[in-house]
Amino acid sequence: MSKRTKRVDHWQDPDAPEPTSRKPSASVLVRDGAGRVLMLQRPDNGLWTIPTGGLKKGETITECGIRECQEETGIVIEVTGLVGVFTTPDHVIEYIKGGRVDEVRQPVNVCLHARPIGGELTTTDEASAVRWVDPDELGEYEIHPALRRRIDHGLSGEAPHVD
């Protein structure tokens, strides 16, 4: 999506537009040795999230998660497991370009556990702020409910989630 595209996330919204597409994506719940979670702030809506992005042709979901994390935060990771597969129709993303709805997407997200193995925290076009956050402090951050659901499940230590 273009940097001039506005993103509106809907959650359990009966007035949300109907999806026009589904796109696979990967997100990564990266925890450092102290148990802190790697978080970034999206410049398009100001919300905090874990590294997330769309799967490109020719790559695996693991490669997607590793690429997105490094592109968005500067941190190089190793995937260590599966948080879950999140496909709920409760989450719909509306992309508005030039004042018109360009796409309405229902995400198909595979969330992975990961640990840092290199790199340095850095801001990017996709992250206006990047930081390690103690799980007990996550409530202080504005996080979309769909992303908070992934994070909470990943921190719970339960078996992988599947919608």
Disulfide bonds with the S-S distance in Angstrom:
none
